[in-house]
């Protein structure tokens, strides 16, 4: 039987972060939950990319996350992993750059603006 969290154990786990806007912003309502989770996994891997010095010639951080790795992490088929990547591209949260010559595809994770109108912003997009 599982135990309850206590004051001493409440912070024992590492967590993936999924931006709140992906959950509450109506603009992302139709985005599949798995795509939102994948975005959180990609954000987590940015730290590793920085430690590895993976910056392009324009200073943008990129990462490598193969379809095989996504399949393993999300326990899904190749088709599903590819569909989730395409969905993140469609909503402009990632950009993939093929390198060719058997090299892995670079994934650029993009920041996003909250798309719904916010009463405190006067209708302007808010950078998250």
C-alpha positions as CSV (number, residue, x, y, z in Angstrom):
1,X,0.0,0.0,0.0
2,X,1.3,3.5,-0.8
3,X,2.2,5.8,2.0
4,X,1.0,9.4,2.4
5,X,3.4,12.4,1.9
6,X,4.8,13.9,5.0
7,X,6.6,17.1,5.7
8,X,9.9,15.3,5.3
9,X,9.0,13.5,2.1
10,X,6.9,16.0,0.2
11,X,9.8,17.3,-1.9
12,X,11.5,13.9,-2.5
13,X,10.6,13.7,-6.2
14,X,11.9,15.4,-9.3
15,X,9.1,16.9,-11.5
16,X,8.6,17.9,-15.1
17,X,7.2,21.3,-15.6
18,X,4.4,22.0,-17.9
19,X,3.5,25.7,-18.3
20,X,0.2,26.5,-16.8
21,X,-0.9,28.4,-19.9
22,X,-0.9,25.1,-21.8
23,X,-3.6,23.9,-19.4
24,X,-5.7,27.0,-18.8
25,X,-5.4,29.1,-22.0
26,X,-8.3,28.5,-24.3
27,X,-6.0,28.7,-27.3
28,X,-4.4,25.4,-26.3
29,X,-7.7,23.6,-25.4
30,X,-7.6,21.4,-28.4
31,X,-3.9,20.5,-28.0
32,X,-3.6,16.9,-27.0
33,X,-2.5,16.3,-23.4
34,X,0.3,14.1,-24.6
35,X,1.7,17.0,-26.7
36,X,1.6,19.2,-23.6
37,X,3.5,16.6,-21.6
38,X,6.0,16.2,-24.5
39,X,6.6,20.0,-24.4
40,X,7.3,19.7,-20.6
41,X,9.8,16.9,-21.4
42,X,11.5,19.1,-24.0
43,X,11.7,22.0,-21.6
44,X,13.4,19.7,-19.1
45,X,16.0,18.6,-21.7
46,X,17.0,22.3,-22.3
47,X,19.1,22.3,-19.2
48,X,21.1,19.3,-20.4
49,X,21.5,21.0,-23.8
50,X,22.9,24.1,-22.1
51,X,25.3,22.0,-20.0
52,X,26.5,20.3,-23.3
53,X,26.9,23.7,-25.0
54,X,24.4,22.9,-27.7
55,X,23.9,26.4,-29.1
56,X,23.7,27.2,-32.8
57,X,25.5,30.0,-34.6
58,X,22.7,32.4,-33.6
59,X,23.0,31.5,-29.9
60,X,19.7,29.5,-29.8
61,X,19.6,26.4,-27.6
62,X,18.7,23.1,-29.4
63,X,18.3,19.6,-28.3
64,X,18.4,16.1,-29.5
65,X,15.4,13.9,-28.6
66,X,14.9,11.1,-31.0
67,X,11.5,9.6,-31.9
68,X,12.8,6.3,-30.3
69,X,13.5,8.2,-27.0
70,X,10.1,9.8,-27.1
71,X,8.4,6.4,-27.8
72,X,10.2,5.0,-24.8
73,X,9.5,7.9,-22.5
74,X,5.8,8.2,-23.4
75,X,5.3,4.5,-24.0
76,X,3.7,5.2,-27.4
77,X,4.1,4.1,-31.1
78,X,6.3,5.7,-33.6
79,X,3.3,7.2,-35.3
80,X,2.0,8.7,-32.1
81,X,5.4,10.2,-31.3
82,X,5.7,11.7,-34.8
83,X,2.1,13.1,-34.5
84,X,2.9,14.8,-31.2
85,X,6.0,16.4,-32.7
86,X,4.0,17.6,-35.7
87,X,1.3,19.0,-33.3
88,X,3.9,21.0,-31.4
89,X,5.3,22.3,-34.7
90,X,1.8,23.2,-35.8
91,X,1.1,25.4,-32.7
92,X,4.6,26.8,-33.1
93,X,6.1,25.5,-29.8
94,X,9.0,23.7,-31.5
95,X,10.9,23.8,-34.7
96,X,12.8,20.8,-36.1
97,X,15.8,21.1,-38.3
98,X,17.0,18.1,-40.2
99,X,20.8,17.9,-40.4
100,X,21.1,15.1,-43.0
101,X,24.0,12.7,-43.4
102,X,22.6,10.4,-40.6
103,X,22.8,13.1,-38.0
104,X,19.9,13.5,-35.6
105,X,17.3,16.2,-36.1
106,X,17.8,19.3,-34.0
107,X,14.8,20.4,-32.0
108,X,14.4,24.1,-31.0
109,X,12.0,24.6,-28.2
110,X,10.2,27.9,-28.5
111,X,8.9,30.3,-25.9
112,X,5.3,31.2,-26.3
113,X,2.9,34.1,-25.6
114,X,-0.3,33.6,-23.8
115,X,-2.8,33.8,-26.6
116,X,-6.1,34.6,-24.9
117,X,-7.1,38.1,-24.0
118,X,-6.1,39.0,-20.5
119,X,-8.0,41.8,-18.8
120,X,-4.8,43.1,-17.2
121,X,-2.9,43.2,-20.5
122,X,-5.3,45.3,-22.6
123,X,-5.6,42.5,-25.1
124,X,-1.8,42.3,-25.7
125,X,0.0,39.0,-25.8
126,X,1.9,38.3,-22.6
127,X,5.3,36.7,-22.7
128,X,5.4,33.6,-20.5
